[in-house]
Amino acid sequence: MLLIKNGSIKPMVGNDIKNGCVLIGDDGKIISVQQDIEASYGTDVIDAEGKLVTPGCVEAHCHIGVHNTAMRWEGADFNEISDPITPQMRAIDGINPIDEAFGLAIKNGVTSACTGPGSANVVGGTFAAIKLVGNRIDDMIIKNPAAMKCAFGENPKGVYGQSGKKAPYTRMAVASMLRELLFKAKNYYEAKQNGKEPAFDMKLEAMVPVIKKEIPLKAHAHRADDIFTSIRIAKEFDVLLTLDHCTDGALIAEQLADEGYPAFIGPSFGAKTKIELQGKDFKTPGELYKAGVKVSIITDAPVIPLQYLPMCAGFAADSGLPYEEAWKAITINPAESIGIADRVGSLEPGKDGDVVIWNADPLTTVAASAFVTVVNGKIVYRAG
């Protein structure tokens, strides 16, 4: 067992605990989070010495492992640009957990991430929610598949139509191609349910979890009209949806709150590298939260390296998102929105023992990093 004591515990649910303890069992699950816990014989003990203790941070949208650090095209396995419709692609077949980005994330308190294909295709394939420790992806999975990536706007248009290859050339074509795939997938699934045996189709098989509402469409959408198009299609086919990037979200905050879909905001740090990003601002998470939208903050790594997720939450807090909500936006909110809150995102009995002891509060101190990072009850990083 592992006992972390004398920590300033921020569990993300319930009240903070000053000088509190977290006890993790041999199975890697949290046993107890409370003021005082006596260590039994043989328990490993870490004295947090009053430092901030939180759950490991959770990234709701990135491309870690499929877009490798400093590997140029050899490490670029995140866009299969041979076809704008590739739902059969699976992130797990392209993730390289040996990439240095994993270790850097762990050293900076990010322990879980939802990662997968990029936004070149109208439908790009499935994301997987994974732990960021390990050398074999099969042993790192929290949930697979976790979502089906789809994309609107500049990216699929630019990769295909405007580069002279093939459709889509317009936003209308992007929407129609997604809609056609959903029509076919719905008919395919209903035929199977009715005892018929349609010819096997790998693309349609991949879409069945979307039709069954087991996983959401993960909609890359920056511009307000693209956001509304993603919502229109999701409602038309009665499927789940997350709004990823949601750059213009502040312009339509009240409407998004009424719709009720979770928003993953980012990457908000860095240059506005394309027209769709004109509204990029760290004020957006706060505006959406105030309207009533469930907000998560994302890096879109490697656009922003994943280790800077807590820093981005700090910038959002400095720009109007309440401090406590900024913490939730990189822990419990993304965990709930991607369907892994039964395991990560908060410090509660029964959840995975993913815990970070910080050398300073990363939301208020840019140079903050992990003092100790624990994943599945094992110490995976300790500052030297």
C-alpha positions as CSV (number, residue, x, y, z in Angstrom):
1,M,0.0,0.0,0.0
2,L,0.9,3.6,-0.4
3,L,0.0,6.4,2.0
4,I,0.4,10.1,1.1
5,K,0.1,12.2,4.3
6,N,0.3,15.8,5.4
7,G,-1.0,17.1,2.0
8,S,-3.2,20.0,1.0
9,I,-5.7,17.7,-0.6
10,K,-7.8,18.9,-3.5
11,P,-10.0,15.9,-4.3
12,M,-12.2,17.7,-7.0
13,V,-15.3,16.4,-5.3
14,G,-16.4,17.6,-1.8
15,N,-14.3,19.9,0.3
16,D,-10.5,20.3,0.3
17,I,-8.7,18.7,3.2
18,K,-5.9,20.6,4.8
19,N,-3.1,18.3,6.1
20,G,-5.0,15.3,4.7
21,C,-4.1,11.8,3.6
22,V,-4.7,9.6,0.6
23,L,-4.3,5.8,1.0
24,I,-3.9,3.6,-2.1
25,G,-4.2,-0.2,-1.9
26,D,-2.0,-2.9,-3.5
27,D,-4.4,-3.1,-6.4
28,G,-3.7,0.5,-7.3
29,K,-7.1,1.8,-6.2
30,I,-7.8,4.5,-3.7
31,I,-8.9,3.2,-0.4
32,S,-9.5,6.4,1.6
33,V,-9.2,10.1,1.4
34,Q,-9.5,11.8,4.8
35,Q,-7.9,13.9,7.5
36,D,-6.0,11.2,9.3
37,I,-5.0,7.7,8.2
38,E,-2.7,5.5,10.2
39,A,-0.2,3.6,8.2
40,S,-0.2,-0.1,8.7
41,Y,3.0,-2.2,8.8
42,G,4.6,-2.4,5.4
43,T,2.9,0.6,3.9
44,D,5.1,3.0,1.9
45,V,4.7,6.5,3.2
46,I,5.2,9.8,1.4
47,D,5.2,13.0,3.5
48,A,3.8,15.7,1.2
49,E,5.0,18.3,3.7
50,G,1.9,20.5,3.1
51,K,2.3,20.5,-0.6
52,L,-0.8,20.6,-2.9
53,V,-2.1,17.1,-3.7
54,T,-4.5,16.6,-6.6
55,P,-5.7,13.8,-8.9
56,G,-3.6,13.4,-12.1
57,C,-4.7,15.8,-14.8
58,V,-6.8,14.6,-17.7
59,E,-6.5,15.8,-21.3
60,A,-9.8,15.5,-23.2
61,H,-8.4,16.0,-26.7
62,C,-4.9,15.6,-28.1
63,H,-2.8,13.6,-30.5
64,I,0.0,12.4,-28.2
65,G,1.7,9.3,-29.5
66,V,0.1,9.5,-33.0
67,H,1.9,12.7,-33.7
68,N,5.3,12.1,-32.2
69,T,7.8,14.7,-30.9
70,A,10.6,15.8,-33.2
71,M,10.1,12.9,-35.6
72,R,8.9,14.8,-38.7
73,W,6.8,12.7,-41.1
74,E,8.0,9.3,-39.7
75,G,6.2,10.2,-36.5
76,A,3.1,11.7,-38.2
77,D,0.5,8.8,-37.9
78,F,-2.4,11.0,-37.1
79,N,-4.0,11.7,-40.5
80,E,-4.7,9.0,-43.0
81,I,-5.2,11.4,-45.9
82,S,-5.9,8.8,-48.6
83,D,-9.6,9.2,-48.0
84,P,-11.7,11.8,-46.3
85,I,-13.9,9.2,-44.6
86,T,-11.9,6.8,-42.5
87,P,-13.9,5.8,-39.4
88,Q,-12.2,2.4,-39.4
89,M,-8.9,3.9,-38.3
90,R,-8.0,3.2,-34.6
91,A,-5.7,5.4,-32.6
92,I,-4.4,2.4,-30.7
93,D,-2.7,1.2,-33.9
94,G,-0.7,4.4,-34.3
95,I,0.2,5.4,-30.7
96,N,3.9,5.3,-29.9
97,P,4.2,5.3,-26.1
98,I,8.0,5.6,-26.3
99,D,7.7,9.2,-27.5
100,E,9.3,11.6,-25.0
101,A,6.1,13.6,-24.7
102,F,4.7,10.9,-22.4
103,G,7.4,11.3,-19.8
104,L,7.3,15.1,-20.0
105,A,3.5,15.0,-19.3
106,I,4.0,12.7,-16.3
107,K,6.6,15.0,-14.9
108,N,4.1,17.8,-15.1
109,G,1.2,16.0,-13.5
110,V,-0.8,14.9,-16.6
111,T,-1.5,11.2,-16.2
112,S,-4.4,10.4,-18.6
113,A,-5.3,11.6,-22.1
114,C,-7.8,11.0,-24.8
115,T,-5.8,10.8,-28.0
116,G,-6.4,10.0,-31.6
117,P,-6.6,11.0,-35.3
118,G,-6.2,14.6,-36.5
119,S,-8.7,16.8,-38.3
120,A,-7.7,16.3,-41.9
121,N,-10.6,14.0,-42.6
122,V,-14.3,14.5,-42.4
123,V,-14.3,11.4,-40.2
124,G,-10.9,10.3,-39.0
125,G,-11.3,7.3,-36.7
126,T,-11.5,6.4,-33.1
127,F,-9.9,8.1,-30.1
128,A,-8.7,6.1,-27.1
129,A,-8.5,7.2,-23.5
130,I,-5.1,6.0,-22.1
131,K,-2.8,6.3,-19.1
132,L,0.5,8.0,-20.0
133,V,2.7,5.4,-18.4
134,G,3.8,2.2,-20.2
135,N,5.6,0.9,-23.2
136,R,2.7,-1.1,-24.7
137,I,-0.5,0.6,-25.6
138,D,-2.6,-2.5,-24.9
139,D,-1.7,-2.2,-21.2
140,M,-2.4,1.6,-21.0
141,I,-6.0,1.7,-22.2
142,I,-8.7,3.2,-20.0
143,K,-11.4,3.2,-22.6
144,N,-11.3,2.2,-26.3
145,P,-13.0,3.4,-28.4
146,A,-13.7,6.6,-26.5
147,A,-15.0,8.7,-29.4
148,M,-15.2,9.0,-33.2
149,K,-13.4,11.9,-34.6
150,C,-15.1,14.2,-37.2
151,A,-14.0,17.6,-38.4
152,F,-15.6,20.7,-39.9
153,G,-14.3,23.8,-41.6
154,E,-10.8,24.7,-42.9
155,N,-8.9,21.5,-42.2
156,P,-10.8,18.9,-44.3
157,K,-11.5,21.6,-46.9
158,G,-7.9,22.5,-47.2
159,V,-6.5,18.9,-47.3
160,Y,-8.9,17.8,-50.0
161,G,-10.9,20.2,-52.1
162,Q,-8.7,23.3,-51.9
163,S,-5.6,21.3,-52.5
164,G,-7.0,20.0,-55.8
165,K,-7.5,16.4,-54.7
166,K,-11.2,15.7,-54.2
167,A,-14.2,16.5,-52.1
168,P,-14.9,18.2,-49.8
169,Y,-14.4,21.6,-51.3
170,T,-17.1,23.4,-49.2
171,R,-18.6,23.2,-45.7
172,M,-21.8,21.9,-47.4
173,A,-19.8,18.9,-48.7
174,V,-18.2,18.2,-45.3
175,A,-21.7,18.1,-43.7
176,S,-23.1,16.0,-46.5
177,M,-20.3,13.4,-46.4
178,L,-20.8,13.0,-42.6
179,R,-24.5,12.8,-43.0
180,E,-24.3,10.2,-45.7
181,L,-22.0,8.0,-43.5
182,L,-24.4,8.3,-40.6
183,F,-27.4,7.4,-42.8
184,K,-25.6,4.3,-44.1
185,A,-24.4,3.3,-40.6
186,K,-27.9,3.6,-39.2
187,N,-29.4,1.5,-41.9
188,Y,-26.5,-1.0,-41.6
189,Y,-27.1,-1.3,-37.8
190,E,-30.8,-1.6,-38.1
191,A,-30.5,-4.3,-40.7
192,K,-28.3,-6.3,-38.4
193,Q,-30.8,-5.8,-35.5
194,N,-33.6,-7.0,-37.7
195,G,-31.8,-10.3,-38.4
196,K,-30.6,-9.4,-41.9
197,E,-27.0,-10.0,-42.9
198,P,-25.7,-6.9,-44.8
199,A,-22.4,-7.3,-46.5
200,F,-19.6,-6.6,-44.1
201,D,-18.4,-3.0,-44.3
202,M,-15.4,-2.0,-42.1
203,K,-16.4,1.7,-42.1
204,L,-20.0,1.1,-41.1
205,E,-18.9,-1.4,-38.4
206,A,-16.7,1.3,-36.9
207,M,-19.7,3.6,-36.8
208,V,-22.0,1.2,-34.9
209,P,-20.9,2.4,-31.5
210,V,-21.8,5.9,-32.5
211,I,-25.2,4.9,-33.7
212,K,-25.7,2.9,-30.4
213,K,-24.7,6.0,-28.4
214,E,-21.9,4.2,-26.8
215,I,-19.4,6.8,-27.9
216,P,-19.8,10.4,-29.1
217,L,-18.9,12.1,-32.3
218,K,-15.8,14.2,-31.4
219,A,-16.4,17.3,-33.5
220,H,-13.5,19.5,-34.4
221,A,-15.2,22.8,-34.9
222,H,-13.8,26.3,-34.4
223,R,-16.3,28.6,-36.1
224,A,-19.7,29.3,-34.7
225,D,-21.5,28.0,-37.8
226,D,-19.5,24.8,-37.8
227,I,-20.3,24.3,-34.2
228,F,-24.0,24.6,-35.0
229,T,-23.7,22.3,-38.0
230,S,-22.2,19.6,-35.7
231,I,-25.1,20.0,-33.3
232,R,-27.6,19.9,-36.2
233,I,-26.3,16.6,-37.4
234,A,-25.9,15.1,-34.0
235,K,-29.6,15.9,-33.2
236,E,-30.7,14.7,-36.6
237,F,-29.2,11.2,-36.0
238,D,-29.7,11.2,-32.2
239,V,-26.0,10.6,-31.5
240,L,-23.8,11.8,-28.7
241,L,-21.5,14.8,-29.3
242,T,-18.6,16.7,-27.8
243,L,-17.6,20.2,-29.1
244,D,-13.9,20.1,-29.5
245,H,-11.9,23.4,-29.8
246,C,-15.2,25.5,-29.8
247,T,-13.1,28.6,-30.5
248,D,-16.1,30.9,-31.2
249,G,-18.0,29.4,-28.2
250,A,-18.2,32.7,-26.3
251,L,-20.1,34.2,-29.2
252,I,-22.9,31.6,-28.8
253,A,-22.5,30.7,-25.2
254,E,-26.2,30.9,-24.2
255,Q,-27.2,28.7,-27.2
256,L,-24.6,26.1,-26.3
257,A,-25.7,26.1,-22.7
258,D,-29.2,25.4,-23.9
259,E,-28.0,22.5,-26.1
260,G,-26.1,20.8,-23.2
261,Y,-23.1,19.4,-25.0
262,P,-19.7,19.5,-23.2
263,A,-17.1,21.8,-24.7
264,F,-13.4,21.1,-24.9
265,I,-11.7,24.5,-25.2
266,G,-8.2,25.0,-26.8
267,P,-5.5,25.2,-27.9
268,S,-5.7,28.8,-26.6
269,F,-2.0,29.5,-26.3
270,G,0.1,30.5,-29.2
271,A,-0.4,32.2,-32.6
272,K,-3.7,32.4,-34.5
273,T,-2.4,30.4,-37.4
274,K,-5.6,30.2,-39.5
275,I,-8.7,32.2,-40.2
276,E,-10.9,30.1,-37.9
277,L,-8.8,31.0,-34.9
278,Q,-9.6,34.7,-34.9
279,G,-11.6,34.3,-31.8
280,K,-9.0,32.3,-29.9
281,D,-8.9,33.6,-26.3
282,F,-8.3,32.3,-22.8
283,K,-11.5,34.2,-21.8
284,T,-13.6,31.6,-23.7
285,P,-13.7,28.9,-20.9
286,G,-14.9,31.5,-18.4
287,E,-17.6,32.8,-20.7
288,L,-18.9,29.4,-21.4
289,Y,-18.8,28.3,-17.8
290,K,-20.8,31.4,-16.7
291,A,-23.4,30.5,-19.3
292,G,-23.7,27.0,-17.9
293,V,-21.6,24.9,-20.3
294,K,-19.5,22.0,-18.9
295,V,-16.0,23.1,-19.8
296,S,-12.7,21.2,-20.2
297,I,-9.5,22.8,-21.2
298,I,-7.3,21.1,-23.9
299,T,-3.9,21.5,-25.4
300,D,-4.5,19.7,-28.7
301,A,-1.0,18.4,-28.2
302,P,1.4,18.6,-29.8
303,V,0.0,22.0,-30.8
304,I,0.6,22.9,-27.2
305,P,2.9,20.3,-25.6
306,L,0.8,18.2,-23.2
307,Q,2.9,19.0,-20.1
308,Y,1.5,22.6,-20.3
309,L,-2.1,21.6,-19.7
310,P,-2.1,22.9,-16.1
311,M,-0.5,26.1,-17.2
312,C,-3.3,26.6,-19.7
313,A,-5.8,26.1,-16.9
314,G,-4.0,28.8,-15.0
315,F,-4.2,31.2,-17.9
316,A,-7.9,30.5,-18.2
317,A,-8.3,31.2,-14.4
318,D,-6.5,34.5,-14.8
319,S,-8.9,35.3,-17.7
320,G,-12.2,34.8,-15.8
321,L,-12.7,31.1,-15.2
322,P,-13.1,30.6,-11.4
323,Y,-10.0,29.0,-9.9
324,E,-11.9,25.9,-8.6
325,E,-13.6,25.5,-12.0
326,A,-10.2,25.7,-13.8
327,W,-9.0,22.8,-11.7
328,K,-12.1,20.8,-12.6
329,A,-11.6,21.7,-16.3
330,I,-8.4,19.6,-16.3
331,T,-9.6,16.8,-14.0
332,I,-13.1,15.7,-13.3
333,N,-14.8,17.6,-16.1
334,P,-12.9,15.9,-18.9
335,A,-13.1,12.6,-17.1
336,E,-16.8,12.8,-17.0
337,S,-17.2,14.1,-20.6
338,I,-15.1,11.3,-22.1
339,G,-16.7,8.6,-20.0
340,I,-13.8,7.6,-17.7
341,A,-14.8,9.3,-14.5
342,D,-15.3,5.9,-12.8
343,R,-11.6,5.6,-12.8
344,V,-9.9,9.0,-13.0
345,G,-10.5,12.7,-12.5
346,S,-10.9,12.9,-8.7
347,L,-9.6,11.5,-5.5
348,E,-12.3,9.1,-4.3
349,P,-12.3,5.6,-2.9
350,G,-12.5,2.9,-5.6
351,K,-10.9,5.1,-8.3
352,D,-7.4,4.6,-9.8
353,G,-4.6,5.8,-7.6
354,D,-3.5,8.6,-9.9
355,V,-2.2,11.3,-7.6
356,V,0.1,14.3,-8.1
357,I,2.0,16.1,-5.3
358,W,3.0,19.5,-6.7
359,N,6.1,21.6,-5.8
360,A,3.8,24.6,-6.3
361,D,0.3,25.3,-7.5
362,P,0.5,25.0,-11.4
363,L,-2.5,27.3,-11.8
364,T,-0.7,30.2,-10.1
365,T,3.0,29.4,-10.7
366,V,4.2,29.0,-14.3
367,A,7.3,27.1,-13.2
368,A,5.3,24.6,-11.1
369,S,5.8,20.9,-11.8
370,A,5.2,17.6,-10.1
371,F,7.2,16.7,-7.0
372,V,5.8,13.2,-7.1
373,T,3.5,11.6,-9.7
374,V,1.7,8.4,-8.8
375,V,-0.2,6.3,-11.4
376,N,-2.2,3.2,-10.5
377,G,-0.7,3.4,-7.0
378,K,2.9,3.3,-8.2
379,I,5.4,6.2,-8.0
380,V,6.3,6.9,-11.7
381,Y,8.1,10.1,-11.2
382,R,9.9,11.8,-8.2
383,A,11.8,15.1,-8.6
384,G,15.5,14.6,-8.1
